[in-house]
Amino acid sequence: MSVVISPKSMWHYQDGAQAIGPVSAEVVVEKIKQGTIRRGTLVWTDGMANWTAVENTHFGNETESALNNPYAATSTAVFSPAAAITGPVSDAPAWAIATAPLWLALLTWIPGTSLIGVGVYVGLSIWDRDAIKKTGHTPSNGFWWAILLGAVGAPIYLYLRARRLDGKMNYFVTSLASLVAYIAIIVVITLMLAKA
């Protein structure tokens, strides 16, 4: 039974001893042209039962592919598909980071809220990074943006996270909206206190 793979499928590929992805088929083709993906490199996409050598997929059928050259260099890296992508990354940490400014705004009356906010972003960023690692994905180092800049850095982190994982920008957009709402709440509270 052959597997039907959509042209828009997202792929994972072996890079040394780790799995990279998801990436588009166009990225895989570019990596083949660059020599990053060679004969013997393992690839996987949804619908495939197991990781397989790239030359055994439709990428090997392209006439100008270096994969068609039996004398081309092969991948000799040690790679364990069992340690590769194990499933989707949990959305919970990303949503918590995206909406954190809204629920932190509720705490503005508590002295030291800024320290609470720093602690929240450190905790949420570490939680998200661990959730990403547990599924076999390589987390972006962009999580430092959320730790160092808090609410202002969260959209940067969530943008980098989406680019690395699934390309969905809903967390990023929500984070921007939450940040704008947070600033508006702080301005209103400040104006009310100034009038009092």
Stockholm file with secondary structure:
# STOCKHOLM 1.0

chainA/1-196         MSVVISPKSMWHYQDGAQAIGPVSAEVVVEKIKQGTIRRGTLVWTDGMANWTAVENTHFGNETESALNNPYAATSTAVFSPAAAITGPVSDAPAWAIATAPLWLALLTWIPGTSLIGVGVYVGLSIWDRDAIKKTGHTPSNGFWWAILLGAVGAPIYLYLRARRLDGKMNYFVTSLASLVAYIAIIVVITLMLAKA
#=GR chainA/1-196 SS CCCCCCTTCEEEEEETTEEEEEEEHHHHHHHHHHTSSCBTCEEEETTCSSCEEGGGSGGGGCTTCGGGCTTSCBCCCCCCGGGSCCSCCCSHHHHHHHHHHHHHHTTTTSTTHHHHHHHHHHHHHHHHHHHHHHTTCCCCTTHHHHHHHTTTTHHHHHHHHHHHTTCCCHHHHHHHHHHHHHHHHHHHHHHHHHHC
#=GC SS_cons         CCCCCCTTCEEEEEETTEEEEEEEHHHHHHHHHHTSSCBTCEEEETTCSSCEEGGGSGGGGCTTCGGGCTTSCBCCCCCCGGGSCCSCCCSHHHHHHHHHHHHHHTTTTSTTHHHHHHHHHHHHHHHHHHHHHHTTCCCCTTHHHHHHHTTTTHHHHHHHHHHHTTCCCHHHHHHHHHHHHHHHHHHHHHHHHHHC
//
